[in-house]
Amino acid sequence: MKVNRRQFVGLLYDSILFEYASHVGVDQHHILALADLADTFAFVADFYKHNRPLMDIPCDQFITRNQLHTVIGLLDYIEELDRGVFEIFPRNVEIREDAPSFASSSSMKRDRRKQQQESSSGHGHGHQQERERGIKRSRSALDMFVQAQRGWSTTDIYDHRGHDIHHQDPDTDLDDEYSIAIPGLSKTDIQTFLWEYAYMPEEYQDDIATLIRYLRRDEWMMNGSKGPIVAFDWGLEGVQKFTKEYNQNKIHKVEIREQEEVKRAQEATQMLQEEWSRQQELAREQEAAKRIKTTDDFIWRMHKSLVISAGDTTAIEDLIKTLEAEISEYFDFCFLALVPVGSFATGSHTRYSDLDLTLTGNTKTIAIPALADALRHFNYEGVTISIPRTQQPIQPSTSITPSSTSAIPLILQPFITFIDPKTEMTCHISLNDPLAIYRSKLVYTYNMAEPRFCPVFLALKRLAVQRHLISGSVHQDRHRPMPLGSYALALMLITFLQTENPPLLPKLQQQTPSSLEEEERDERERPVKETIVQGIDCSFDRDWKYHRGLGSGNSKGVAELLMDFCRFFGYVFDYESKEVNARIGAFRWRPDVSSKTAGASNSQVSSSSLITVFSSMGINSGPTSSSSSSSYSQSNPPTSSSSSVPKEFKPVTLHVMDPFVMGLNITSACQGDQVRMVKECFQEVYEALNEGDINHVFSSS
């Protein structure tokens, strides 16, 4: 180990100053004669001479070589130091040339030296006795080691003048002319010194602790800065606060404390960051809530502005009565009735909606061309017959057996479009479409059961029309294919609200207690009157008042419901594998569609019945079509033959299942790019709603 003895002696020097400084107050100085300091270093040199094997840093030769055991050597040493201290003593130390004002040990030595000189001039015998007493005193500090039988030799012991103690030293009084003023230390100064000392080289500390211990006991005859004394394993003692072990523990405790403080600071910082994050999140939530509130108010205002007035409703009802009377008169009062279907029947009719009607009753002898002639007879404008267009075959969407599938398709009926000259309303009449009536009644019941349904549906219709997902007017856009229809959009919203947590809408077609024993029925299960229309089960619970309030447990407003709907169909819904099924109130995997229906006759229509329906219309049973006189009339179903195209090459098809006709996908024409168009539309609307950009969502551009 390479030892820097100059640094070691300097730290020892600062430690000696610290010991003396502890004897005076903060505003006082301890005056130490350089002769006494020289004696201290002489003691240190002798101590190393006789305890070399037990010490780590022998520095006796360094002390004698640099004359630190003499006043002259100390003068040179201290004058070379910055501030009169080596490194860690916190205050300045000054050298003084005047003699101290108190009887120091050096002044007593001076007196003894004078007495020795006087005795040597005429009293040789007295001189010899005094010399022996001086030798005896010089060794008195080392008596403890003699007791320990270490047998020191006196030939290497030096006094503060740097001469062998066995030789006579001429008196110069230099030791009485110089002293150093050591300032007292404050508590802060003391802590500063101890901390600086603790971080000094560890290999120095046990030696300094040992030297301070024996300097206190045998040279200074004082307790210095006090503190406990500890015994080392090698037989010596030391001042505890100067030892390596003590300072290592001290530093370790401080490091642990600092680590704990750092940890507490980090935890405090983390808490501040979390609090800041919470505040930011709260601000974002408040901003989002404000945007949602603004959108919510806009949707309700839009709903209020779109819903027709009582006067308009009366005018439409009068139009229906007049039209019914005129058609009955034209066909000799053969028990005919006009029934509203579509938006007017569901309660979601607006001032911009077309009026969809179906003629029921004794219509066997009435054909579409004859009905058109009747309308022209009563001066209705723009009377035209819309013939369904042909579309490509669609793969069956359920696990229906080939035999039953061959009985499909259900047809899309031709319809008549005309304009009422009084109300300037565009009207559409189909011939005997009872399924459209029950579909409209089903949507109407859901609409009445939940007040939030109609505003959300109207908002969806508006944004869908503006993005060409549905047509705003069948008459106007009948030649332009649309991905969706109003009926499909209504079923998508119904199923979405049925699957909310908690749900806003019931499952009206699942209220079937007739299959259970009386004691097994739940209180909320409703008796459902069985209704079979053209061989199709159209039963559902029509008592909307009973279900009104079901959604009271869900606090979402219309804006939030609209956002969640667009997010679901924009990012969540699996268009490739799932279907929208309002009958069971679920978005289920298509392979899981049950084939165990209660009788094939309840879910399919026979070929003979189709021929009968076509014949009653006065038209041939031609191919199916993609357009309809009403968004709630019969849509094209899957065709009979299965496609030979591999599954991985088939375009993705949107599946929105009819709630009455089992296995009928009413959006079978929405494939490929149109599905992508639907998905991207809802994504775009969701992002705009999330940013509160209402104009982008509902603008007509």
PEQUIHU-V531733 format. One record per run of one state. SS is the DSSP state (@ for helix, = for strand, . for the rest). FROM is the first residue (numbers start at 1). LEN is the number of residues. If there is no record, write none. Layout:
SS,FROM,LEN + SS,FROM,LEN
//
This chain:
.,1,4 + @,5,17 + .,22,7 + =,29,5 + @,34,21 + .,55,5 + @,60,6 + .,66,4 + =,70,1 + @,71,10 + .,81,1 + @,82,3 + .,85,8 + =,93,4 + .,97,8 + @,105,18 + .,123,1 + @,124,15 + .,139,1 + @,140,8 + .,148,6 + @,154,3 + .,157,1 + =,158,1 + .,159,2 + =,161,1 + .,162,2 + =,164,1 + .,165,9 + @,174,4 + .,178,1 + =,179,5 + .,184,3 + @,187,12 + .,199,3 + @,202,19 + .,221,8 + =,229,3 + .,232,5 + =,237,3 + @,240,3 + .,243,1 + @,244,63 + =,307,1 + .,308,2 + @,310,21 + .,331,5 + =,336,6 + .,342,1 + @,343,4 + .,347,3 + =,350,1 + .,351,4 + =,355,7 + .,362,6 + @,368,10 + .,378,3 + =,381,6 + .,387,15 + @,402,4 + .,406,9 + =,415,5 + .,420,6 + =,426,6 + .,432,2 + @,434,16 + .,450,1 + @,451,16 + .,467,7 + @,474,4 + .,478,8 + @,486,13 + .,499,9 + @,508,3 + .,511,2 + @,513,3 + .,516,2 + @,518,3 + .,521,11 + =,532,2 + .,534,2 + =,536,2 + .,538,6 + @,544,4 + .,548,2 + @,550,4 + .,554,4 + @,558,15 + .,573,5 + =,578,4 + .,582,4 + =,586,4 + @,590,3 + .,593,7 + @,600,3 + .,603,4 + @,607,11 + .,618,29 + @,647,3 + .,650,3 + =,653,1 + .,654,2 + =,656,2 + .,658,7 + =,665,1 + .,666,5 + =,671,1 + .,672,1 + @,673,18 + .,691,3 + @,694,5 + .,699,3
//
